[in-house]
Every structure is written in C-alpha cells, then in structure tokens.
C-alpha cells in the first residue's frame, strides 16, 4: 500500500551522474598509443581519447591519414603525434612506442586496432591467397607485435593496459 505523494528513491548513481560529482576520468593525462589511427574506429578512438585529455601517439600505414588525424586532434586542442607504422613490422611498432616514451615519458595504454579483412570466397583461393597472408600479418602478427612493443615499458613502469580490437569477423566465420 503506497502512501499518497510517495516517490520511490532515486538510485545513487543517477544522482551522482546528474551532479557530476565523484566521476573519475581514467583517460585524462594518460599516454595512449593507437594503431590504425588514420581512419575508421582507430581515428575515432584517438579523437575521443584526446578530447578527454589523453596524450595520443598514433600509428598508421598511411602517412597522410595519420597526419590528418593528428592535425584534427591538435586543432581541437588535444595533444597528438603520429608516425607511419606497419603493424606487421615489430621494429615499426617498437619505434612508435619509443616515440610515445620520448614525448610523454611512458605508455599507459596500447590499443591494437589496425586490421583488415579481404572479402574473397574460398573458391577464389589462388587469387585471394596474398590478401589472406596480408590479413594474417596485420590482424594476428600486428596485434602480437603491438603487445611485444608495449610490454617491456609497461612492466618497467609497473602499470599499463593493452586493448586488442577485433571485428565481427572474429565471431562469425565467413566462407
């Protein structure tokens, strides 16, 4: 039986969000390295992280695209730098991480985002095989290389997080 004028209690989390109190921004001030940041989801991650106060180091195989993303972030008041980085090349990712260490003194987050998916039917295997090899080099070896490049600096600092991004193709095979 409800009393007249009874209002159910509002959840505490709703009141906190409305007041803007006690909210922790775990991105602000962090150094985040993002691969595949010249376009698509990597670009969006870089832009959003920088907008929240992260210092971003961006890597992409396309020099124009990474430069464009860096320029956009800086124009919006963010801190960004970038380099051409072929993720299938471990030395290139070690260079990208070294640039982050040099510019910002550490690396807090490594986002392995670069990826590709050749759309070819198995019946076209002769023509598609080089594209599938490239896919494996980027999607598998690229992630491994990113983790290797970030691991030692993160262990030395006693902190760090690695985020490996996959697409829907990782969940549903396409034949």
Protein Blocks (a to p, Z undefined) as FASTA:
>chain_A
ZZehiacdddfklmmmmnopaiacfkgopacddehklgcjllmmmmmmmmnopacddddf
blklmmmmmmmmmmnopacddddddfklmklmmmmmmmmmmmnopafbdcdfbccddddd
fklmmmmmmmmmmmmmmmmmmmmmmmmmmmmmmmmnopacddddddfklmmccZZ
